[in-house]
C-alpha cells in the first residue's frame, strides 16, 4: 500500500469520525459535553486539513 493510498484511507476514516462527533455534539443534552465534542470536531478538522494538504503535495 502506497503512502498516498494510506493517506486517503486515513482521511476517509477521519471524515467518518467527524460525522460521528457532529451527531454526538448535536444529541448531547449537557452543554459542557456538547462543547467537548465540538472541540474534538475542531481538532479533527485541523488534522483533516493538514492531511489533505500533505496528500496534494505527494500526488
MDAnalysis code that builds the backbone (N, CA, C; Angstrom):
import MDAnalysis as mda
import numpy as np

u = mda.Universe.empty(177, n_residues=59, atom_resindex=np.repeat(np.arange(59), 3), trajectory=True)
u.add_TopologyAttr("name", ["N", "CA", "C"] * 59)
u.add_TopologyAttr("resid", np.arange(1, 60))
u.add_TopologyAttr("resname", ["UNK", "UNK", "UNK", "UNK", "UNK", "UNK", "UNK", "UNK", "UNK", "UNK", "UNK", "UNK", "UNK", "UNK", "UNK", "UNK", "UNK", "UNK", "UNK", "UNK", "UNK", "UNK", "UNK", "UNK", "UNK", "UNK", "UNK", "UNK", "UNK", "UNK", "UNK", "UNK", "UNK", "UNK", "UNK", "UNK", "UNK", "UNK", "UNK", "UNK", "UNK", "UNK", "UNK", "UNK", "UNK", "UNK", "UNK", "UNK", "UNK", "UNK", "UNK", "UNK", "UNK", "UNK", "UNK", "UNK", "UNK", "UNK", "UNK"])
u.atoms.positions = np.array([
    [0.847, -1.174, 0.000],
    [0.000, 0.000, 0.000],
    [0.896, 1.241, 0.000],
    [0.596, 2.155, -0.899],
    [1.422, 3.357, -1.001],
    [1.039, 4.379, 0.072],
    [1.916, 5.337, 0.256],
    [1.663, 6.395, 1.233],
    [0.397, 7.164, 0.858],
    [0.234, 7.432, -0.430],
    [-0.956, 8.160, -0.887],
    [-2.238, 7.419, -0.573],
    [-2.244, 6.122, -0.816],
    [-3.458, 5.350, -0.534],
    [-3.709, 5.238, 0.965],
    [-2.640, 5.174, 1.750],
    [-2.804, 5.155, 3.207],
    [-3.384, 6.481, 3.703],
    [-2.904, 7.575, 3.126],
    [-3.438, 8.889, 3.495],
    [-4.917, 8.998, 3.140],
    [-5.287, 8.510, 1.965],
    [-6.688, 8.554, 1.548],
    [-7.559, 7.726, 2.485],
    [-7.061, 6.569, 2.872],
    [-7.803, 5.712, 3.788],
    [-7.955, 6.390, 5.154],
    [-6.886, 6.997, 5.631],
    [-6.929, 7.700, 6.913],
    [-7.897, 8.874, 6.854],
    [-7.881, 9.615, 5.752],
    [-8.805, 10.736, 5.593],
    [-10.254, 10.264, 5.603],
    [-10.524, 9.163, 4.933],
    [-11.888, 8.628, 4.916],
    [-12.342, 8.255, 6.324],
    [-11.470, 7.629, 7.084],
    [-11.802, 7.259, 8.469],
    [-12.034, 8.497, 9.323],
    [-11.170, 9.486, 9.183],
    [-11.310, 10.713, 9.971],
    [-12.592, 11.464, 9.632],
    [-12.980, 11.444, 8.372],
    [-14.229, 12.103, 7.992],
    [-15.424, 11.365, 8.590],
    [-15.318, 10.051, 8.711],
    [-16.355, 9.283, 9.393],
    [-16.427, 9.632, 10.868],
    [-15.270, 9.753, 11.487],
    [-15.204, 10.154, 12.899],
    [-15.809, 11.544, 13.065],
    [-15.506, 12.421, 12.139],
    [-16.023, 13.781, 12.186],
    [-17.560, 13.779, 12.142],
    [-18.120, 12.952, 11.294],
    [-19.576, 12.843, 11.220],
    [-20.174, 12.343, 12.523],
    [-19.518, 11.362, 13.124],
    [-19.984, 10.830, 14.403],
    [-19.918, 11.893, 15.491],
    [-18.842, 12.651, 15.520],
    [-18.712, 13.722, 16.511],
    [-19.801, 14.779, 16.340],
    [-20.148, 15.081, 15.089],
    [-21.228, 16.046, 14.840],
    [-22.546, 15.545, 15.426],
    [-22.824, 14.266, 15.202],
    [-24.059, 13.677, 15.731],
    [-24.057, 13.734, 17.251],
    [-22.951, 13.331, 17.857],
    [-22.871, 13.330, 19.319],
    [-23.011, 14.737, 19.893],
    [-22.394, 15.713, 19.248],
    [-22.480, 17.080, 19.771],
    [-23.905, 17.609, 19.663],
    [-24.612, 17.212, 18.624],
    [-25.995, 17.643, 18.450],
    [-26.922, 16.958, 19.445],
    [-26.655, 15.694, 19.722],
    [-27.538, 14.914, 20.585],
    [-27.255, 15.075, 22.070],
    [-26.119, 15.639, 22.412],
    [-25.781, 15.749, 23.834],
    [-26.722, 16.731, 24.522],
    [-27.136, 16.358, 25.703],
    [-28.093, 17.177, 26.453],
    [-27.393, 18.193, 27.347],
    [-26.174, 17.884, 27.714],
    [-25.419, 18.796, 28.573],
    [-24.533, 19.683, 27.703],
    [-24.556, 20.959, 27.994],
    [-23.792, 21.920, 27.193],
    [-22.294, 21.633, 27.242],
    [-21.792, 21.287, 28.410],
    [-20.358, 21.017, 28.561],
    [-19.931, 19.827, 27.704],
    [-20.763, 18.802, 27.674],
    [-20.455, 17.620, 26.859],
    [-20.462, 17.997, 25.382],
    [-21.448, 18.784, 24.978],
    [-21.503, 19.248, 23.593],
    [-20.276, 20.054, 23.222],
    [-19.810, 20.867, 24.164],
    [-18.602, 21.665, 23.913],
    [-17.374, 20.786, 23.722],
    [-17.294, 19.705, 24.487],
    [-16.161, 18.778, 24.346],
    [-16.188, 18.140, 22.960],
    [-17.372, 17.710, 22.524],
    [-17.478, 17.121, 21.185],
    [-17.140, 18.146, 20.110],
    [-17.579, 19.376, 20.288],
    [-17.261, 20.425, 19.312],
    [-15.766, 20.723, 19.268],
    [-15.121, 20.681, 20.415],
    [-13.669, 20.884, 20.449],
    [-12.955, 19.751, 19.711],
    [-13.407, 18.533, 19.939],
    [-12.823, 17.384, 19.234],
    [-13.083, 17.497, 17.736],
    [-14.239, 18.007, 17.384],
    [-14.576, 18.212, 15.979],
    [-13.622, 19.219, 15.337],
    [-13.317, 20.281, 16.057],
    [-12.365, 21.269, 15.553],
    [-10.976, 20.687, 15.363],
    [-10.566, 19.860, 16.306],
    [-9.250, 19.222, 16.213],
    [-9.182, 18.290, 15.010],
    [-10.226, 17.483, 14.822],
    [-10.219, 16.573, 13.673],
    [-10.255, 17.351, 12.364],
    [-10.938, 18.481, 12.354],
    [-10.965, 19.312, 11.144],
    [-9.567, 19.811, 10.790],
    [-8.813, 20.204, 11.798],
    [-7.438, 20.655, 11.568],
    [-6.572, 19.517, 11.031],
    [-6.717, 18.342, 11.611],
    [-5.929, 17.186, 11.170],
    [-6.297, 16.825, 9.734],
    [-7.589, 16.829, 9.429],
    [-8.038, 16.521, 8.070],
    [-7.453, 17.527, 7.084],
    [-7.495, 18.785, 7.431],
    [-6.944, 19.821, 6.555],
    [-5.448, 19.610, 6.316],
    [-4.719, 19.321, 7.379],
    [-3.276, 19.070, 7.255],
    [-2.995, 17.866, 6.357],
    [-3.755, 16.797, 6.549],
    [-3.533, 15.594, 5.746],
    [-3.921, 15.814, 4.288],
    [-4.979, 16.585, 4.035],
    [-5.357, 16.890, 2.655],
    [-4.262, 17.700, 1.966],
    [-3.659, 18.633, 2.689],
    [-2.546, 19.404, 2.120],
    [-1.349, 18.509, 1.835],
    [-1.074, 17.596, 2.732],
    [0.031, 16.666, 2.524],
    [-0.236, 15.775, 1.312],
    [-1.477, 15.331, 1.171],
    [-1.839, 14.480, 0.041],
    [-1.639, 15.219, -1.280],
    [-1.993, 16.497, -1.318],
    [-1.803, 17.302, -2.532],
    [-0.328, 17.379, -2.911],
    [0.536, 17.451, -1.909],
    [1.969, 17.572, -2.180],
    [2.567, 16.284, -2.734],
    [2.053, 15.144, -2.293],
    [2.675, 13.892, -2.733],
    [2.059, 13.335, -4.010],
    [0.929, 13.883, -4.428],
    [0.317, 13.374, -5.666],
    [0.858, 14.069, -6.883],
])
